[in-house]
Amino acid sequence: MAKIKITSVKSTTDRPKNQKATMKALGLRRMHQTVEVEATPQIIGMVRVVQHLVKVENV
């Protein structure tokens, strides 16, 4: 599978619990933190939930 790089660009303050939990599950705990993950269908679905809070790049 391909890898994607996910970077948090907005805060989770004042966001619904499900969005906070999704960011945590993706491994994003702080602002401007970047993680590299496999682009599985589950991860892509999680990114769609928080697409307004993250930036996604192909690796």
C-alpha positions in Angstrom: 0.0 0.0 0.0 1.0 3.6 -0.5 1.9 5.8 2.4 0.4 9.2 3.2 1.8 12.0 5.4 -0.9 13.6 7.6 -0.1 16.9 9.3 -2.5 18.7 11.8 -3.0 22.3 10.7 -5.9 23.3 13.0 -6.6 22.8 16.7 -9.1 20.3 18.1 -10.3 22.8 20.7 -14.1 23.3 20.5 -14.5 20.3 18.2 -16.9 17.4 18.7 -15.7 14.4 20.6 -15.6 12.1 17.5 -13.2 14.5 15.7 -10.9 14.7 18.8 -10.9 10.9 19.0 -10.2 10.5 15.3 -7.2 12.9 15.5 -5.9 10.9 18.5 -6.4 7.6 16.7 -4.5 8.9 13.7 -1.6 9.7 16.1 -1.9 13.5 16.0 -1.7 14.9 19.5 -0.3 18.4 18.8 -0.6 21.2 16.3 1.8 20.8 13.3 2.6 17.2 14.2 3.1 14.9 11.2 2.7 11.2 11.0 3.2 8.7 8.1 0.7 5.9 7.8 -0.4 3.3 5.3 -3.2 4.5 3.1 -5.8 1.8 4.0 -9.5 2.3 3.5 -9.9 2.7 7.3 -7.3 5.5 7.5 -8.8 7.3 4.4 -12.2 7.2 6.1 -10.7 8.7 9.3 -9.0 11.4 7.3 -12.3 12.3 5.7 -13.9 12.9 9.1 -11.2 15.5 10.0 -10.2 16.7 6.5 -10.8 20.3 7.6 -8.2 19.9 10.4 -5.4 18.2 8.5 -3.2 18.4 5.4 -2.6 15.2 3.5 0.3 14.4 1.2 1.3 11.3 -0.8 4.8 9.9 0.1 
